[in-house]
């Protein structure tokens, strides 16, 4: 995966999180043709960029914390 491909996938991942459509890391990993660990790294990268992403253990979903 090239840098530009990864950034595009991160952008789409952020879209899924913003619209509460990220239900399964496994499904996203299959769609992106990568591992679940890579998806978690992408989420970590988005957090480092300043996005306040958190995981709810009750619903098993990722959310973008709003102010």
PyMOL Python script that loads the backbone (N, CA, C, O; Angstrom):
from pymol import cmd

cmd.read_pdbstr("""\
ATOM      1  N   UNK A   1       0.853  -1.169   0.000  1.00  0.00           N
ATOM      2  CA  UNK A   1       0.000   0.000   0.000  1.00  0.00           C
ATOM      3  C   UNK A   1       0.900   1.232   0.000  1.00  0.00           C
ATOM      4  O   UNK A   1       1.794   1.360   0.837  1.00  0.00           O
ATOM      5  N   UNK A   2       0.660   2.118  -0.925  1.00  0.00           N
ATOM      6  CA  UNK A   2       1.463   3.337  -1.000  1.00  0.00           C
ATOM      7  C   UNK A   2       0.932   4.366   0.002  1.00  0.00           C
ATOM      8  O   UNK A   2      -0.144   4.213   0.581  1.00  0.00           O
ATOM      9  N   UNK A   3       1.728   5.413   0.180  1.00  0.00           N
ATOM     10  CA  UNK A   3       1.350   6.461   1.126  1.00  0.00           C
ATOM     11  C   UNK A   3       0.016   7.103   0.736  1.00  0.00           C
ATOM     12  O   UNK A   3      -0.841   7.325   1.591  1.00  0.00           O
ATOM     13  N   UNK A   4      -0.157   7.397  -0.538  1.00  0.00           N
ATOM     14  CA  UNK A   4      -1.395   8.053  -0.977  1.00  0.00           C
ATOM     15  C   UNK A   4      -2.596   7.112  -0.829  1.00  0.00           C
ATOM     16  O   UNK A   4      -3.690   7.560  -0.483  1.00  0.00           O
ATOM     17  N   UNK A   5      -2.402   5.818  -1.087  1.00  0.00           N
ATOM     18  CA  UNK A   5      -3.489   4.859  -0.888  1.00  0.00           C
ATOM     19  C   UNK A   5      -3.878   4.784   0.587  1.00  0.00           C
ATOM     20  O   UNK A   5      -5.059   4.735   0.930  1.00  0.00           O
ATOM     21  N   UNK A   6      -2.863   4.775   1.452  1.00  0.00           N
ATOM     22  CA  UNK A   6      -3.131   4.703   2.897  1.00  0.00           C
ATOM     23  C   UNK A   6      -3.894   5.936   3.369  1.00  0.00           C
ATOM     24  O   UNK A   6      -4.833   5.823   4.156  1.00  0.00           O
ATOM     25  N   UNK A   7      -3.490   7.120   2.887  1.00  0.00           N
ATOM     26  CA  UNK A   7      -4.182   8.351   3.285  1.00  0.00           C
ATOM     27  C   UNK A   7      -5.629   8.351   2.796  1.00  0.00           C
ATOM     28  O   UNK A   7      -6.518   8.826   3.502  1.00  0.00           O
ATOM     29  N   UNK A   8      -5.875   7.826   1.600  1.00  0.00           N
ATOM     30  CA  UNK A   8      -7.242   7.735   1.095  1.00  0.00           C
ATOM     31  C   UNK A   8      -8.078   6.796   1.967  1.00  0.00           C
ATOM     32  O   UNK A   8      -9.233   7.083   2.280  1.00  0.00           O
ATOM     33  N   UNK A   9      -7.479   5.677   2.352  1.00  0.00           N
ATOM     34  CA  UNK A   9      -8.187   4.722   3.201  1.00  0.00           C
ATOM     35  C   UNK A   9      -8.433   5.303   4.587  1.00  0.00           C
ATOM     36  O   UNK A   9      -9.487   5.068   5.178  1.00  0.00           O
ATOM     37  N   UNK A  10      -7.470   6.059   5.113  1.00  0.00           N
ATOM     38  CA  UNK A  10      -7.672   6.725   6.407  1.00  0.00           C
ATOM     39  C   UNK A  10      -8.800   7.744   6.316  1.00  0.00           C
ATOM     40  O   UNK A  10      -9.599   7.884   7.242  1.00  0.00           O
ATOM     41  N   UNK A  11      -8.856   8.451   5.195  1.00  0.00           N
ATOM     42  CA  UNK A  11      -9.914   9.443   4.985  1.00  0.00           C
ATOM     43  C   UNK A  11     -11.284   8.748   4.966  1.00  0.00           C
ATOM     44  O   UNK A  11     -12.243   9.249   5.553  1.00  0.00           O
ATOM     45  N   UNK A  12     -11.369   7.619   4.305  1.00  0.00           N
ATOM     46  CA  UNK A  12     -12.624   6.871   4.245  1.00  0.00           C
ATOM     47  C   UNK A  12     -12.961   6.290   5.617  1.00  0.00           C
ATOM     48  O   UNK A  12     -14.127   6.269   6.013  1.00  0.00           O
ATOM     49  N   UNK A  13     -11.952   5.820   6.338  1.00  0.00           N
ATOM     50  CA  UNK A  13     -12.154   5.301   7.690  1.00  0.00           C
ATOM     51  C   UNK A  13     -12.708   6.393   8.605  1.00  0.00           C
ATOM     52  O   UNK A  13     -13.609   6.137   9.404  1.00  0.00           O
ATOM     53  N   UNK A  14     -12.177   7.592   8.491  1.00  0.00           N
ATOM     54  CA  UNK A  14     -12.677   8.725   9.273  1.00  0.00           C
ATOM     55  C   UNK A  14     -14.132   9.023   8.910  1.00  0.00           C
ATOM     56  O   UNK A  14     -14.942   9.327   9.786  1.00  0.00           O
ATOM     57  N   UNK A  15     -14.462   8.936   7.627  1.00  0.00           N
ATOM     58  CA  UNK A  15     -15.842   9.132   7.187  1.00  0.00           C
ATOM     59  C   UNK A  15     -16.763   8.109   7.859  1.00  0.00           C
ATOM     60  O   UNK A  15     -17.840   8.457   8.342  1.00  0.00           O
ATOM     61  N   UNK A  16     -16.329   6.844   7.887  1.00  0.00           N
ATOM     62  CA  UNK A  16     -17.132   5.794   8.517  1.00  0.00           C
ATOM     63  C   UNK A  16     -17.335   6.077  10.002  1.00  0.00           C
ATOM     64  O   UNK A  16     -18.429   5.883  10.533  1.00  0.00           O
ATOM     65  N   UNK A  17     -16.288   6.533  10.663  1.00  0.00           N
ATOM     66  CA  UNK A  17     -16.386   6.832  12.097  1.00  0.00           C
ATOM     67  C   UNK A  17     -17.304   8.024  12.333  1.00  0.00           C
ATOM     68  O   UNK A  17     -18.145   7.993  13.232  1.00  0.00           O
ATOM     69  N   UNK A  18     -17.147   9.077  11.529  1.00  0.00           N
ATOM     70  CA  UNK A  18     -17.973  10.286  11.687  1.00  0.00           C
ATOM     71  C   UNK A  18     -19.456   9.979  11.517  1.00  0.00           C
ATOM     72  O   UNK A  18     -20.293  10.545  12.220  1.00  0.00           O
ATOM     73  N   UNK A  19     -19.781   9.096  10.596  1.00  0.00           N
ATOM     74  CA  UNK A  19     -21.181   8.791  10.301  1.00  0.00           C
ATOM     75  C   UNK A  19     -21.669   7.537  11.027  1.00  0.00           C
ATOM     76  O   UNK A  19     -22.720   6.987  10.702  1.00  0.00           O
ATOM     77  N   UNK A  20     -20.887   7.097  12.017  1.00  0.00           N
ATOM     78  CA  UNK A  20     -21.246   5.942  12.858  1.00  0.00           C
ATOM     79  C   UNK A  20     -21.579   4.714  12.022  1.00  0.00           C
ATOM     80  O   UNK A  20     -22.554   4.010  12.285  1.00  0.00           O
ATOM     81  N   UNK A  21     -20.752   4.471  11.010  1.00  0.00           N
ATOM     82  CA  UNK A  21     -20.951   3.344  10.115  1.00  0.00           C
ATOM     83  C   UNK A  21     -19.837   2.305  10.242  1.00  0.00           C
ATOM     84  O   UNK A  21     -19.798   1.353   9.462  1.00  0.00           O
ATOM     85  N   UNK A  22     -18.946   2.467  11.195  1.00  0.00           N
ATOM     86  CA  UNK A  22     -17.862   1.510  11.391  1.00  0.00           C
ATOM     87  C   UNK A  22     -18.330   0.470  12.404  1.00  0.00           C
ATOM     88  O   UNK A  22     -18.208   0.665  13.613  1.00  0.00           O
ATOM     89  N   UNK A  23     -18.864  -0.631  11.896  1.00  0.00           N
ATOM     90  CA  UNK A  23     -19.414  -1.652  12.764  1.00  0.00           C
ATOM     91  C   UNK A  23     -18.441  -2.790  13.029  1.00  0.00           C
ATOM     92  O   UNK A  23     -18.506  -3.434  14.077  1.00  0.00           O
ATOM     93  N   UNK A  24     -17.548  -3.039  12.093  1.00  0.00           N
ATOM     94  CA  UNK A  24     -16.670  -4.190  12.223  1.00  0.00           C
ATOM     95  C   UNK A  24     -15.306  -3.896  11.623  1.00  0.00           C
ATOM     96  O   UNK A  24     -15.195  -3.560  10.444  1.00  0.00           O
ATOM     97  N   UNK A  25     -14.272  -4.024  12.440  1.00  0.00           N
ATOM     98  CA  UNK A  25     -12.915  -3.856  11.923  1.00  0.00           C
ATOM     99  C   UNK A  25     -12.581  -4.971  10.940  1.00  0.00           C
ATOM    100  O   UNK A  25     -11.827  -4.763   9.988  1.00  0.00           O
ATOM    101  N   UNK A  26     -13.142  -6.151  11.171  1.00  0.00           N
ATOM    102  CA  UNK A  26     -12.894  -7.280  10.283  1.00  0.00           C
ATOM    103  C   UNK A  26     -13.402  -6.992   8.875  1.00  0.00           C
ATOM    104  O   UNK A  26     -12.718  -7.280   7.893  1.00  0.00           O
ATOM    105  N   UNK A  27     -14.606  -6.422   8.778  1.00  0.00           N
ATOM    106  CA  UNK A  27     -15.179  -6.119   7.466  1.00  0.00           C
ATOM    107  C   UNK A  27     -14.350  -5.055   6.747  1.00  0.00           C
ATOM    108  O   UNK A  27     -14.091  -5.174   5.549  1.00  0.00           O
ATOM    109  N   UNK A  28     -13.941  -4.031   7.464  1.00  0.00           N
ATOM    110  CA  UNK A  28     -13.130  -2.976   6.861  1.00  0.00           C
ATOM    111  C   UNK A  28     -11.784  -3.547   6.405  1.00  0.00           C
ATOM    112  O   UNK A  28     -11.286  -3.195   5.335  1.00  0.00           O
ATOM    113  N   UNK A  29     -11.203  -4.425   7.217  1.00  0.00           N
ATOM    114  CA  UNK A  29      -9.926  -5.043   6.855  1.00  0.00           C
ATOM    115  C   UNK A  29     -10.061  -5.855   5.566  1.00  0.00           C
ATOM    116  O   UNK A  29      -9.174  -5.821   4.713  1.00  0.00           O
ATOM    117  N   UNK A  30     -11.157  -6.576   5.427  1.00  0.00           N
ATOM    118  CA  UNK A  30     -11.387  -7.343   4.201  1.00  0.00           C
ATOM    119  C   UNK A  30     -11.583  -6.398   3.018  1.00  0.00           C
ATOM    120  O   UNK A  30     -11.039  -6.631   1.939  1.00  0.00           O
ATOM    121  N   UNK A  31     -12.356  -5.337   3.217  1.00  0.00           N
ATOM    122  CA  UNK A  31     -12.597  -4.364   2.151  1.00  0.00           C
ATOM    123  C   UNK A  31     -11.304  -3.680   1.705  1.00  0.00           C
ATOM    124  O   UNK A  31     -11.107  -3.434   0.516  1.00  0.00           O
ATOM    125  N   UNK A  32     -10.433  -3.378   2.654  1.00  0.00           N
ATOM    126  CA  UNK A  32      -9.166  -2.697   2.355  1.00  0.00           C
ATOM    127  C   UNK A  32      -8.061  -3.666   1.987  1.00  0.00           C
ATOM    128  O   UNK A  32      -6.967  -3.242   1.613  1.00  0.00           O
ATOM    129  N   UNK A  33      -8.327  -4.961   2.088  1.00  0.00           N
ATOM    130  CA  UNK A  33      -7.345  -6.006   1.803  1.00  0.00           C
ATOM    131  C   UNK A  33      -6.095  -5.844   2.674  1.00  0.00           C
ATOM    132  O   UNK A  33      -4.967  -5.819   2.181  1.00  0.00           O
ATOM    133  N   UNK A  34      -6.337  -5.736   3.991  1.00  0.00           N
ATOM    134  CA  UNK A  34      -5.246  -5.620   4.951  1.00  0.00           C
ATOM    135  C   UNK A  34      -5.674  -6.297   6.253  1.00  0.00           C
ATOM    136  O   UNK A  34      -6.756  -6.880   6.326  1.00  0.00           O
ATOM    137  N   UNK A  35      -4.839  -6.222   7.264  1.00  0.00           N
ATOM    138  CA  UNK A  35      -5.155  -6.873   8.532  1.00  0.00           C
ATOM    139  C   UNK A  35      -5.910  -5.931   9.477  1.00  0.00           C
ATOM    140  O   UNK A  35      -5.957  -4.719   9.268  1.00  0.00           O
ATOM    141  N   UNK A  36      -6.488  -6.514  10.504  1.00  0.00           N
ATOM    142  CA  UNK A  36      -7.184  -5.734  11.526  1.00  0.00           C
ATOM    143  C   UNK A  36      -6.186  -4.840  12.250  1.00  0.00           C
ATOM    144  O   UNK A  36      -6.505  -3.709  12.617  1.00  0.00           O
ATOM    145  N   UNK A  37      -4.985  -5.351  12.453  1.00  0.00           N
ATOM    146  CA  UNK A  37      -3.944  -4.569  13.111  1.00  0.00           C
ATOM    147  C   UNK A  37      -3.624  -3.298  12.311  1.00  0.00           C
ATOM    148  O   UNK A  37      -3.376  -2.244  12.896  1.00  0.00           O
ATOM    149  N   UNK A  38      -3.629  -3.397  10.992  1.00  0.00           N
ATOM    150  CA  UNK A  38      -3.389  -2.223  10.152  1.00  0.00           C
ATOM    151  C   UNK A  38      -4.500  -1.201  10.318  1.00  0.00           C
ATOM    152  O   UNK A  38      -4.236   0.001  10.353  1.00  0.00           O
ATOM    153  N   UNK A  39      -5.744  -1.665  10.421  1.00  0.00           N
ATOM    154  CA  UNK A  39      -6.877  -0.755  10.638  1.00  0.00           C
ATOM    155  C   UNK A  39      -6.713  -0.050  11.975  1.00  0.00           C
ATOM    156  O   UNK A  39      -6.963   1.151  12.080  1.00  0.00           O
ATOM    157  N   UNK A  40      -6.296  -0.789  12.996  1.00  0.00           N
ATOM    158  CA  UNK A  40      -6.068  -0.171  14.309  1.00  0.00           C
ATOM    159  C   UNK A  40      -4.944   0.859  14.238  1.00  0.00           C
ATOM    160  O   UNK A  40      -5.016   1.906  14.882  1.00  0.00           O
ATOM    161  N   UNK A  41      -3.909   0.561  13.456  1.00  0.00           N
ATOM    162  CA  UNK A  41      -2.817   1.534  13.284  1.00  0.00           C
ATOM    163  C   UNK A  41      -3.322   2.787  12.570  1.00  0.00           C
ATOM    164  O   UNK A  41      -2.914   3.900  12.904  1.00  0.00           O
ATOM    165  N   UNK A  42      -4.200   2.611  11.598  1.00  0.00           N
ATOM    166  CA  UNK A  42      -4.775   3.762  10.895  1.00  0.00           C
ATOM    167  C   UNK A  42      -5.583   4.629  11.863  1.00  0.00           C
ATOM    168  O   UNK A  42      -5.504   5.856  11.814  1.00  0.00           O
ATOM    169  N   UNK A  43      -6.354   3.993  12.736  1.00  0.00           N
ATOM    170  CA  UNK A  43      -7.124   4.739  13.734  1.00  0.00           C
ATOM    171  C   UNK A  43      -6.166   5.473  14.663  1.00  0.00           C
ATOM    172  O   UNK A  43      -6.414   6.624  15.023  1.00  0.00           O
ATOM    173  N   UNK A  44      -5.081   4.822  15.051  1.00  0.00           N
ATOM    174  CA  UNK A  44      -4.056   5.472  15.880  1.00  0.00           C
ATOM    175  C   UNK A  44      -3.429   6.656  15.173  1.00  0.00           C
ATOM    176  O   UNK A  44      -3.154   7.683  15.794  1.00  0.00           O
ATOM    177  N   UNK A  45      -3.204   6.516  13.881  1.00  0.00           N
ATOM    178  CA  UNK A  45      -2.643   7.612  13.089  1.00  0.00           C
ATOM    179  C   UNK A  45      -3.609   8.795  13.039  1.00  0.00           C
ATOM    180  O   UNK A  45      -3.190   9.948  13.134  1.00  0.00           O
ATOM    181  N   UNK A  46      -4.902   8.504  12.890  1.00  0.00           N
ATOM    182  CA  UNK A  46      -5.904   9.574  12.896  1.00  0.00           C
ATOM    183  C   UNK A  46      -5.939  10.276  14.251  1.00  0.00           C
ATOM    184  O   UNK A  46      -6.104  11.494  14.322  1.00  0.00           O
ATOM    185  N   UNK A  47      -5.784   9.506  15.316  1.00  0.00           N
ATOM    186  CA  UNK A  47      -5.734  10.110  16.652  1.00  0.00           C
ATOM    187  C   UNK A  47      -4.528  11.025  16.781  1.00  0.00           C
ATOM    188  O   UNK A  47      -4.626  12.103  17.367  1.00  0.00           O
ATOM    189  N   UNK A  48      -3.388  10.603  16.237  1.00  0.00           N
ATOM    190  CA  UNK A  48      -2.185  11.436  16.293  1.00  0.00           C
ATOM    191  C   UNK A  48      -2.353  12.725  15.494  1.00  0.00           C
ATOM    192  O   UNK A  48      -1.742  13.744  15.816  1.00  0.00           O
ATOM    193  N   UNK A  49      -3.182  12.676  14.453  1.00  0.00           N
ATOM    194  CA  UNK A  49      -3.451  13.872  13.656  1.00  0.00           C
ATOM    195  C   UNK A  49      -4.377  14.839  14.384  1.00  0.00           C
ATOM    196  O   UNK A  49      -4.583  15.965  13.930  1.00  0.00           O
ATOM    197  N   UNK A  50      -4.937  14.404  15.515  1.00  0.00           N
ATOM    198  CA  UNK A  50      -5.751  15.319  16.311  1.00  0.00           C
ATOM    199  C   UNK A  50      -7.221  14.965  16.404  1.00  0.00           C
ATOM    200  O   UNK A  50      -7.979  15.665  17.075  1.00  0.00           O
ATOM    201  N   UNK A  51      -7.640  13.901  15.752  1.00  0.00           N
ATOM    202  CA  UNK A  51      -9.044  13.499  15.843  1.00  0.00           C
ATOM    203  C   UNK A  51      -9.270  12.780  17.167  1.00  0.00           C
ATOM    204  O   UNK A  51      -8.488  11.912  17.554  1.00  0.00           O
ATOM    205  N   UNK A  52     -10.336  13.145  17.850  1.00  0.00           N
ATOM    206  CA  UNK A  52     -10.648  12.583  19.165  1.00  0.00           C
ATOM    207  C   UNK A  52     -11.558  11.370  18.987  1.00  0.00           C
ATOM    208  O   UNK A  52     -12.773  11.453  19.164  1.00  0.00           O
ATOM    209  N   UNK A  53     -10.941  10.241  18.633  1.00  0.00           N
ATOM    210  CA  UNK A  53     -11.666   9.009  18.365  1.00  0.00           C
ATOM    211  C   UNK A  53     -11.610   8.138  19.615  1.00  0.00           C
ATOM    212  O   UNK A  53     -10.547   7.934  20.200  1.00  0.00           O
ATOM    213  N   UNK A  54     -12.772   7.630  20.012  1.00  0.00           N
ATOM    214  CA  UNK A  54     -12.783   6.733  21.155  1.00  0.00           C
ATOM    215  C   UNK A  54     -13.630   5.506  20.838  1.00  0.00           C
ATOM    216  O   UNK A  54     -14.454   5.514  19.924  1.00  0.00           O
ATOM    217  N   UNK A  55     -13.405   4.460  21.612  1.00  0.00           N
ATOM    218  CA  UNK A  55     -14.095   3.196  21.425  1.00  0.00           C
ATOM    219  C   UNK A  55     -15.052   2.975  22.585  1.00  0.00           C
ATOM    220  O   UNK A  55     -14.653   3.073  23.746  1.00  0.00           O
ATOM    221  N   UNK A  56     -16.294   2.681  22.286  1.00  0.00           N
ATOM    222  CA  UNK A  56     -17.300   2.401  23.307  1.00  0.00           C
ATOM    223  C   UNK A  56     -17.379   0.893  23.510  1.00  0.00           C
ATOM    224  O   UNK A  56     -17.726   0.150  22.592  1.00  0.00           O
ATOM    225  N   UNK A  57     -17.058   0.454  24.712  1.00  0.00           N
ATOM    226  CA  UNK A  57     -17.079  -0.984  24.997  1.00  0.00           C
ATOM    227  C   UNK A  57     -18.487  -1.546  25.083  1.00  0.00           C
ATOM    228  O   UNK A  57     -18.695  -2.747  24.909  1.00  0.00           O
ATOM    229  N   UNK A  58     -19.437  -0.692  25.346  1.00  0.00           N
ATOM    230  CA  UNK A  58     -20.826  -1.145  25.471  1.00  0.00           C
ATOM    231  C   UNK A  58     -21.407  -1.489  24.097  1.00  0.00           C
ATOM    232  O   UNK A  58     -22.071  -2.513  23.934  1.00  0.00           O
ATOM    233  N   UNK A  59     -21.152  -0.629  23.115  1.00  0.00           N
ATOM    234  CA  UNK A  59     -21.697  -0.849  21.771  1.00  0.00           C
ATOM    235  C   UNK A  59     -20.678  -1.449  20.805  1.00  0.00           C
ATOM    236  O   UNK A  59     -21.023  -1.792  19.674  1.00  0.00           O
ATOM    237  N   UNK A  60     -19.431  -1.575  21.242  1.00  0.00           N
ATOM    238  CA  UNK A  60     -18.338  -2.084  20.400  1.00  0.00           C
ATOM    239  C   UNK A  60     -18.236  -1.302  19.094  1.00  0.00           C
ATOM    240  O   UNK A  60     -18.192  -1.877  18.006  1.00  0.00           O
ATOM    241  N   UNK A  61     -18.201   0.017  19.229  1.00  0.00           N
ATOM    242  CA  UNK A  61     -18.145   0.879  18.065  1.00  0.00           C
ATOM    243  C   UNK A  61     -17.196   2.043  18.332  1.00  0.00           C
ATOM    244  O   UNK A  61     -16.982   2.434  19.480  1.00  0.00           O
ATOM    245  N   UNK A  62     -16.634   2.586  17.265  1.00  0.00           N
ATOM    246  CA  UNK A  62     -15.753   3.755  17.367  1.00  0.00           C
ATOM    247  C   UNK A  62     -16.578   5.003  17.111  1.00  0.00           C
ATOM    248  O   UNK A  62     -17.477   5.012  16.270  1.00  0.00           O
ATOM    249  N   UNK A  63     -16.254   6.064  17.857  1.00  0.00           N
ATOM    250  CA  UNK A  63     -16.961   7.332  17.721  1.00  0.00           C
ATOM    251  C   UNK A  63     -15.972   8.478  17.675  1.00  0.00           C
ATOM    252  O   UNK A  63     -14.860   8.390  18.196  1.00  0.00           O
ATOM    253  N   UNK A  64     -16.400   9.548  17.047  1.00  0.00           N
ATOM    254  CA  UNK A  64     -15.646  10.784  17.036  1.00  0.00           C
ATOM    255  C   UNK A  64     -16.267  11.666  18.101  1.00  0.00           C
ATOM    256  O   UNK A  64     -17.430  12.057  17.999  1.00  0.00           O
ATOM    257  N   UNK A  65     -15.485  11.975  19.123  1.00  0.00           N
ATOM    258  CA  UNK A  65     -16.020  12.745  20.236  1.00  0.00           C
ATOM    259  C   UNK A  65     -16.334  14.155  19.772  1.00  0.00           C
ATOM    260  O   UNK A  65     -15.486  14.829  19.186  1.00  0.00           O
ATOM    261  N   UNK A  66     -17.549  14.596  20.034  1.00  0.00           N
ATOM    262  CA  UNK A  66     -17.949  15.958  19.644  1.00  0.00           C
ATOM    263  C   UNK A  66     -17.931  16.861  20.863  1.00  0.00           C
ATOM    264  O   UNK A  66     -18.117  16.416  21.996  1.00  0.00           O
ATOM    265  N   UNK A  67     -17.706  18.122  20.606  1.00  0.00           N
ATOM    266  CA  UNK A  67     -17.611  19.111  21.683  1.00  0.00           C
ATOM    267  C   UNK A  67     -18.985  19.599  22.058  1.00  0.00           C
ATOM    268  O   UNK A  67     -19.121  20.438  22.948  1.00  0.00           O
TER     269      UNK A  67
END
""", "prot")
cmd.dss("prot")
cmd.show_as("cartoon", "prot")
cmd.util.cbc("prot")
cmd.orient("prot")
